[in-house]
């Protein structure tokens, strides 16, 4: 079957539920979805959870949430209720969890055994290792081959010994030619593919067997997946022939790399954390990060990674930023789903005509595999942030407020608790033009949540300059600290705590005492209520902090600066 034939396509995305969705997997799902939906076809989600060590129900839900957030909704698959109340999934080919389809796989497996196309292999782990060592001694690549029939007596003896058998496919010793819509054609010589396992000792099918059976029974016509599966396709093709199945069309996609040419891996987060711990020479976990037990298990074994929440807590304590790798990472960081989809689509595919900004409807209409790039894509985070910034700047104010509220409900609930609806809207309006992500209004304004008596003042050159600490004012000019003392008195008697009233009072003061330079008055106030020289517009900031807290913070700043002066 060719992907250029006028057939109504059925595509699928079949993740292993081992955590949140990697952006590489998200791109595969996006391409498969766009190919099918742009041609009136169906897109299926199937959970490949036959590896019991790596799978969990919670992980599969994470994948589904990630896809739904991106706007990649499936026609068939696990039933899922979206945040907007829409129910997606279900369908006539369920279950869509492979662990619930064992009866089906066993039926086809027994069929192959009965036809002499598959057989039981009873080697122990030690015996298997010995076979590999023998091949190494001969300087040959190890490939398992049929080693003769097992008699009923031998089988009974193996069972008495407590052994379990795998089932291996008896691979025909012929050349296998793979036709790929992205990579072209390649031929594996006869003997290259060994008698591979199709059912494991635990009774679960291997990936190779389950995927072949499911693609046939679910009517999948076109398979898009990572290039790492290219040689696996040969195994799938010989299985399809043995079972009398049709062959779907294949398109294998290049991997996504970091700009430094390293593979974009979930371990990138772990590397950042371990580097920071080493630089700080820590021997115990920072307070509020991870438990002593989690720390010990992680720090003593480089193969162990912290779970996502633990990694985030440790990163916060270490004051480091974790690289975004999974879709959920970008969501937490405040990227827009439409920007992620736009950017991912361009990481490996080109619409032509120098077009870069487009939506999912455009992608559905234009996507084809003849414009998919064979070489690895470079994930340019700077360009992604620029895309996101442009989208946020172009967003109507009310839409920005609405989406920031949605983001806060999930990732920044403390701001929802701190501000009522009107004050929340005021903060978003005050930060819209400076925001590159939906998270920036919260990440940059944590000082609003700090208790007045716990606010720390940054002792850097900009703060010192704003308050006049360590500098000599021009003849007759007041220092920033003196302006702050005077404004404390003025604000303390203010009865109208609104932006207009506060700015009017400060302007009047500046005209009389600061040569009309409002900044000379505003900047010390900003330091006093935020701890730094950066905040939303000062009059909005004063209103958001509130009269009582603002006056308390000014008092503390005056005392702090006086002690340093």
Buried (B, 14 or more C-beta within 10 A) or exposed (E): BEBEEEBEBBBBBBBBBBBBBBBBBBBBBBBBBBBBBBBEBBBBBBBBBBBEEEBEEEBBBBBBBBBBBBBBBBBBBBEBEBEEEEEBBBBEBBEBBBBEBBEBBBEBBEBBBEEEBBBBBBBEEEEBEEBEEEBEEEEEEEBBEEEEEBEEEEBEEBEEEEBEBBBBBBBEEEEBEBBBBBBEEBEBEEEBBBBBBBBBBEEBBBBBBBBBBBBBEBBBBBBBBBBEBBBBBBBBBBBBEBBEBEBBBBBBBBBBBBEEEEEBBBEBBBEBBBEBBEEEEBEEBBEEBBEEEBBBEBBEEEEEBBEBEBBBBBBBBBEBEBBBBBBBBBBBBBBBBBBBBBBBBBBBBBBEEEEEEBEBEBBBEBBBBEEBBEEBBBBBEEBBBBBBBEBBEEBEEEEBBBBBBEBBEEBBEEBEEBBEEEBBBBBBBBBBEEBBBBBBBBEBBEBBBBEBEEBEBBEEEEBBBBBBBEEEEEEEBBBBBBBBBBBBEBBEEBEEBEBEBBBEBBBEBBEEBBEEBBEBBBBBBBBBBBBBBBBBBBBBBBBBBBBEBBBBBBBBBBEBBEEEE
